[in-house]
């Protein structure tokens, strides 16, 4: 049996609705790299795989066989697929097959993401990252990093997601696998979409569609089409969006991928609702319900119920609309889908406004806002429930009073009560929101003060250090160096008046040479402590002089380049701090890097001073530098922070080190 590498995307979707706009669908498709599975062209028929499993020995081949069987069940019977994946994991652990555990993680977390179990998916992916680095397998390291980024993306922790994507990206650069290249372009498309850069997203998306079509992976091609359609929809180019969605729908049905088909239909409904094209919405939503039932996809089912509720609301069939919206709310509540609850509550509010039931419209809107802002505590939720019960009681009382011919007075009382309760609820929500905003601002201010205090302390320490350096340099140069020079001249005068043997003369000459060396070394130390050329001629001249000294010593060849500094004067204290930073970086190159060549660049770019220091040495793990960096790195970071600069450190074992610094010198 052949084994290869296959890749697949995972689908996530959100239904966003405003008070007077019905809804807008977002499809966030995030790269998930699936490892060690057969591609569509390589799959063995399911019956053949099941017959092989009965006689298979308990080795790595059986692990791959279990994974392939799980893949065959994945789209239509995900629960059975998960069972086979778990069997593959257990066998891998039993026989010590680490790569089998990593293959399990990639495939099992795909199904967990489809079920919305993102916390569980993240835990497994983090374990996979640790294992991949433990066995030092580059391919699995990259793929597990990408899959962990996917889990963080689903959980809304976008900074963490980007961190893991960037850590994983170098493992796939420069390869000739168009499938991987296509997925990376699709990932870049979705990230640009999240940032609101739709034109950039479209550019990456077009490239992804071309590559994935060429690669022949139907599922991935369909997903990239949906992402591209999403970008076109954001730019209100609905014809282009429909074109790509129809391509995705054809692929989903051809591949019998029920989850994918449901997601495409959700996208299509989104555009049709925004364009007020209601002709096929009911048919599509009912199809999504059937598909969701087959795959047990709770989020899709909740969205389909809500879509039907909105459809009947626009048709002004209010009872039907309420039935479907209540079903959507109950389903989302039972599954803990807070975002779906919020959106359905908004539509229930819209429904009650359309029915002129302003009392319940305000209640549902208040509940929606409280979930969306994540600021309502349990007590406030209980108050809302109590208020709903009071509303229900008042409604029954009003009905009784209507039967007793007191319609006018009771209606007036009910409306006044509803308005007052709604106003009270809104005031409570606004007060709670204001309180939390004040707390947030206070924490932010405290953090800023702590940062200012830390910077002030660092500035004082560095300033005192430079003052002490300057004092010592002056004492050495003007004091001790002068005294040694005086001793030298006195000894030379004495030599002319003394009669010495040849042996004593040679000893005298050696002593004079040692004295010359001591004077020269004294001046060099004084110069390094406070370079006179920096004070007189500026940073550029000082750097040239320092690099020349290093090259003269012959320990490492340093090339110095500068541009745009001729007419740009850098303030003395800033110039001295930058000089010390470069000095410390080059000291690290000489002492630790085992480099033969280094490059130092200084150039002025848009009123910013950019400093690059690179070497061809042995490199190091940058994470260890951040966690266990020595005094040198702490001094560098302190000076960069003091100047409000930015530092970018790029290094890896056996690939050298590059440090990029950026300072605002305007």
HELIX and SHEET records of a PDB file:
HELIX    1   1 UNK A   46  UNK A   55  1                                  10    
HELIX    2   2 UNK A   60  UNK A   73  1                                  14    
HELIX    3   3 UNK A   78  UNK A   95  1                                  18    
HELIX    4   4 UNK A   98  UNK A  114  1                                  17    
HELIX    5   5 UNK A  118  UNK A  134  1                                  17    
HELIX    6   6 UNK A  138  UNK A  154  1                                  17    
HELIX    7   7 UNK A  158  UNK A  169  1                                  12    
HELIX    8   8 UNK A  178  UNK A  194  1                                  17    
HELIX    9   9 UNK A  198  UNK A  215  1                                  18    
HELIX   10  10 UNK A  218  UNK A  234  1                                  17    
HELIX   11  11 UNK A  238  UNK A  254  1                                  17    
HELIX   12  12 UNK A  258  UNK A  274  1                                  17    
HELIX   13  13 UNK A  281  UNK A  295  1                                  15    
HELIX   14  14 UNK A  298  UNK A  314  1                                  17    
HELIX   15  15 UNK A  318  UNK A  335  1                                  18    
HELIX   16  16 UNK A  338  UNK A  354  1                                  17    
HELIX   17  17 UNK A  358  UNK A  373  1                                  16    
HELIX   18  18 UNK A  378  UNK A  403  1                                  26    
HELIX   19  19 UNK A  407  UNK A  474  1                                  68    
HELIX   20  20 UNK A  475  UNK A  480  3                                   6    
HELIX   21  21 UNK A  481  UNK A  497  1                                  17    
HELIX   22  22 UNK A  502  UNK A  529  1                                  28    
HELIX   23  23 UNK A  532  UNK A  537  1                                   6    
HELIX   24  24 UNK A  539  UNK A  553  1                                  15    
HELIX   25  25 UNK A  572  UNK A  588  1                                  17    
HELIX   26  26 UNK A  589  UNK A  593  3                                   5    
HELIX   27  27 UNK A  622  UNK A  628  1                                   7    
HELIX   28  28 UNK A  631  UNK A  642  1                                  12    
SHEET    1   A 2 UNK A   8  UNK A  10  0                                        
SHEET    2   A 2 UNK A  30  UNK A  32 -1                                        
SHEET    1   B 2 UNK A  13  UNK A  16  0                                        
SHEET    2   B 2 UNK A  24  UNK A  27 -1                                        
SHEET    1   C 5 UNK A 557  UNK A 563  0                                        
SHEET    2   C 5 UNK A 597  UNK A 605  1                                        
SHEET    3   C 5 UNK A 608  UNK A 615 -1                                        
SHEET    4   C 5 UNK A 657  UNK A 664 -1                                        
SHEET    5   C 5 UNK A 646  UNK A 651 -1                                        
END                                                                             
